[in-house]
Amino acid sequence: MSDQQQNRVLPAILCLTDSCDRPETELFIGLRNAGFDVDVMCNPKGRNYQRLVDEGLVAQSMALKSRFDKEGTAAIRAQLARKHYDIIHAFNPRALACGLRASKGTNIRVVAYRGVIGNISFLNPESWITFLHPRVSKIVCVADAIKQHLTEDVRLLSMRVPPNKLQRIYKGHDLAWYQDSPTDLSQFGVPEGAFVVCCTGRDRPRKGFDVLVRAVDELPEDVEVHLLLVGDVINNEELKFQIAGTKHPERIHFTGYRQDAPGIAAASDVFVLPSTEREGLPRAVIEAMAYGVAPVVTRVGGMPELVENGVSGLVVPQKDASALSEAIAQLYRDRDLLDRMGKAAKERIATRFHTSQTVRETGELYQSLMGRD
């Protein structure tokens, strides 16, 4: 079959998103390069917006303010009137709700993306205008844990999410994206040659910063570790009070919000994400692994799928400061193990979570919705 014939039989896709990240951006470009007719409506303030414009993928700019954004819904509806599309792929709940409303009365298939566990319920009216809407053809789950949650936990009497609506597709990456030089950590008060544990995340109770601080405080005296907390957690006064009461508060450092968070992780020895609930496939962990930094994560959401316990990192129970402390101490004392796990982590991202796999599986999903192999 010629390229021209192939282009005619592949479905046309309208992707609705916000400030799309690098994996989303490269997915759209990869799908277009695979022959799909892909248009994107997204936020012009996004970091990757210009790249999409340069690739000729942006049909319209759009920054949805809510799930009931009238102006945004009208813009989607106008785009659907301007061009024929077979599928709408919505990458967040606002885009999904507005896309469903804009395509009312059409036979366009609607694909949703779900990246976290929780906040979907048959008792929640907003769930019915998004993921539980009967016109949603498929929900792409970024991890098997999310698919399992939707299958087993989202139920009410005889109502459940049909398993055939769910498909797990990992969000793909490429080692070539991660070429930043390691950040100089001395600017944060970290001594030269120190063993550094890095943790990046938003200031949310479920991120488990308090558990991590307890874990570091429980380390034996011969395990001299410096903890680097990256992000808006610098504004958490309760955590600062907790740190002040530890044995070595001078070994715990805040960076504030940083654009070079991946470079900070790259300059560290271990990356820890001590989340207590509701994780999908955390980008911060993937970025650290891509730089060859050994991860320690909790048994939450998709993180055990990302990190093979004992091979490409360590997986510990959530909310267990002692287990987390033991894992950090193990990597501190066994530098050969630390090195092997870092290399295995990098290899895992290069192979098991590569963007080409995401493009291929997403394309196959689109084809299946059109009844094609």
N, C-alpha and C positions, 0 to 999 in steps of 0.2 A: 504494500500500500504506500502511495506517495505521501509526502509530508502534507500536501494540500488536502488530500483525502482524509488523512488522519485528523487534521484540524477541524474538518467538517463534522466528524462523528463524535469528537470529544465535547462534553457538555460545557456550556458557558456559565461561569461562576461569578457572583457578586459577593465579595468579602467585606463584611462590616466589622470595623474594629475601632480602637481609640488610638492612643499613642503607641503603635505597635513596636514591640521589641525586636531585637535582631533575629531570633528564631522565626517569628511570624513573618518578618520582612523577607527573609531568605526562602521561606516556604512559598510565599506568593511568587517570588521570582523563579523558584524552581519549578512550580506548577506551570507557569507560563512557558518556561524553557522546555517543558515536557510536552507542550502542545495544547495545553488547556487555554481557553479564552478567559482570562482572569482580569477582573476590574476590582479596584479597592476604593472604599470610602473610609477615610480615617482623619484623625486629628492633625491639622497642619503644624501644630506645636511639637509633635513627636520628634524624637531624635533622628529617626530613620525616614522621616517624611520625604526629604529631598531625594534620597536614594530611590524611593518608589516613583517619584516624579520623573527622575532621570531615566528610569526603566520603562516609562510610559504606562504605568499601572494604575495611577490615581485617576478615577473617573470624576470624583468630586471630593473636596475637603468636607469634613463633617466632625463636629465635636458635640456629641450628645450630652445633654445636661441631666437627663433622667430617663426612666423607662417610659415616660409619657411625654417626651419631647416632641411637640407638634411640628416645629420647624424641621427637625431632623427627620421625622417620619415623612413629612411632605417631600423632603429632598430625596429620600429613598424611593418614594412612590414615583417621583418625576424621573429618576434614573431607570426604574423598571419600565416606565412608559417609553423612554427614549431608546431602549435596547432590549432585545429578548435575552432572558437568562433562564437557565434550567434549575439552578441551585443558588440559594442564599446561604452563605456560611457566616454565622455570627459568632464573634470571639469574646463577647462579654454580655451580661444580662441586659444592659441598656440597649445594645445593638440588637439583641435577640427580640426583645419586646417590641421595639420600633420596627424591626424588619418584618415580624409577623403581622403587625398592624398594617404596614405599608403594602404587603403582598396579599392582603385579604381579597378573596374572590378569584385568585389565580391558582394554577396548579403547580407553582414553583415549590420544589422540595426545599425544606429548611433544615440546615445542620447547625447544631449548637456545640459550643466548646465549654467543657467544665474542667477547671484546674484545681479546685479545692473540694474538701469534704464539708458537708453541712449546708444549712440554710435553704434546703429544699424540703418542702412538706406539703402533703395533701390538704393540710389545714391552713396553709399560708396562701392567701389570695394572689400574691405576687408570683408564686410558683406557677400558677395556672396561666399567667400571661407570658411565661418564659419556658422553663424546662418541661413543665407538665402539660403545656399546650398540645392539644391533639394533632396539630399540623406540624409539629417537630418530627422530622423523619428519623434523625439520628442524633445522638449525643456523643460527641467525641470526648472520651475521658483521658486525661493526661497520664493516668496511672491505673493499674489494675485495682488498687485500693479504692479509688473513687468509683470505679465500675461496681465493685463488690458492695460498697456502701449504698449506692443507688438501687442495687438489686435486693439487698437484704434488709436495709434499715428504713428506706423510704416506702412505707406502707400504711394503709389505713383500711381496716376490714379486708375486703376483697380487692381493693385497689392497690396496684403496684406499678412500677415502671417496667414496661415490657423488656425483657432481656435482649430481644432482637433489635431494640432501639439503641443499644449501648455498644460502643466500640472503643477499645483502648488503642490510642496512638501516642507514643511518646513524643514529646517536643524535642526536635532535633537540634543539634549543635555541630560545630566544626572547630577543631583545634586551631585552625588558621585565624579564627576570630580573636583568639586570646594570645596576643603577642606583646602585651604591655610589659614594660620593665617593672621589676619589683619596687614598690615604694620604699623610700628611706623611712624606717620606723623610728629613728631617733627623734624626729620632730614631735612624737607623741610621748617622749620620755622613756622609750624602751632602750635599755643599754645595748651596746654593740655585742653581738655574740649570744644574746639571750635566747632561750627556748620560748617561742611565742605561740600561744594558742589564740586564734582569731575567731570572732563570732560576729556575723553581720545579720541584721534583721531590723524590722520595724518594731517600735516600742509597743508591743502587745503582750498581755499576760500570758497568752498561749505560746509565746516564743521561748519561755523558760529561762530568761536571763537570771532570775533569782536562784534557780536550781544550779545553773552553771557557776555562779559565784560561790554557792555553798560547796560545790564539788572542788573548786580550786582551793577553798579554805581548808578542805579536808585532806589535801595532798600532804604526804610525809615531808618532813623538813628537808630531806635530801633531794626532793624533787622541786627544783627552783624554776617555776614557770611564770611567765608574764602573760597576762590576759589582755587582749585588745578588743574592745567593744566598739563596733562600727555602726553608725546610724543615729537616728534621733533618740535612741535610748539615753543619750547624754542628758536629756531633759527629764529623766525619771529620778525624781528626788528621793523616792522610797528606796530605789536600788542604790543610790549614792549613800544613803544612811546605812544600808546593809553592808556595803563595801567598807565604810569607815569602821565597822566593828569587826572586820576580819583580821587575821594574824598579820597579813602583809598587804595592807591597802595600797602601798606604794608600787605593788606589782600589777595593779589593775588600772588600765588606761582607757580613756574615751577619745574617740576621734571626731565625733559629730558626723553629720551627713557628708559623704565624700563621693565625688565623681570617679575617683580611682579605687573604689572598693575592690575590684578584682586584683589590682596591683598590690593592695594591702594584703589580701589573702595569699598572693603569690610569694610575698616576702615572709610569710609565716611558716611555722613547722607543722602545725595541725589546724584544721578548720573544724569547729564544733557548731552544730545546730541542735540545741537541746529542747526543741519544741515539745509541748505537752499534748497538742491536739491539732487536727485540721490542716495538715500539710498535704500538698500535692506532690509536685516534683520541683523542689526549691531551686531557683536559679542560682542562688548564692553558693549552694553546695556543688552544683554542676561547674560553676566557674572555678571554684577552688580545685576540684578534681582535674579540670582541664589544664591547670597549671602544675599538676603533679603533686598537690598537697593532700596528704592523707586526711580523710574525713572521719569524724566521730559523730554519729547521728542517733536519734532516738527511734524507737519502733513505732513510728507515727506515719500515717498516710502512705505515700509512695516512697518514702525514704529507704525502707528495706529493699525495694526494687532497684533503687539507684545504687546503693552501696551493698556489695556482697560482704556479709559479716566475716571477718577473718581473712579476706582476700584483698578487697579494694578499700578497706576501711573497717571500722568497728561500729556495731549497732548495739545500743544498750536500751533497757526499759526506760520509758518516759517517767519523769518526776522522781527519778532515783539518783540522787546526788552521789551516793557512794559508788554505784556502778559507773557513773560518768567519771568520777575521780580516779577509779581504778584503771579505766581505759586510757585516760590521759597519762597516768603514771607508767602504764605498760609501754606506750609509745615513747615516752621520755627515756626510759631505761633501755629500750631495745631499738637502737638507731637503724639496725639492719632491717628490722620489721617495718619501721617507719618508712624507710626508703623503698622497700618492696611494695608496700601498700600505696605509696604515692605514685609509683610507676604503674601499678595495676589500675589505680583510679583513672589516670590519664588515658590508658589504653581502653578502659571501659567506655569512656565518653567518646573516644575516637571510633569505636566499633558499634557498641550496642545502642548508642544514642546519637547517631550521626544524622544530619539533616537530610541526607539522601533517602534514608529509610522513611522519614516523616513524609517527604514528598511522594514517594512511591505508594505508601499505605493510604495517604489522603487521596491521591489520584484513583486508586482502586476503589475507595469508598464512593467517590463521585460516580465512577462507572457503574458500580453495583446499584446505586439509586436510580440509574437510568435503564437498568435491566440489561447491562452489558458486562461481559467478562473482561 
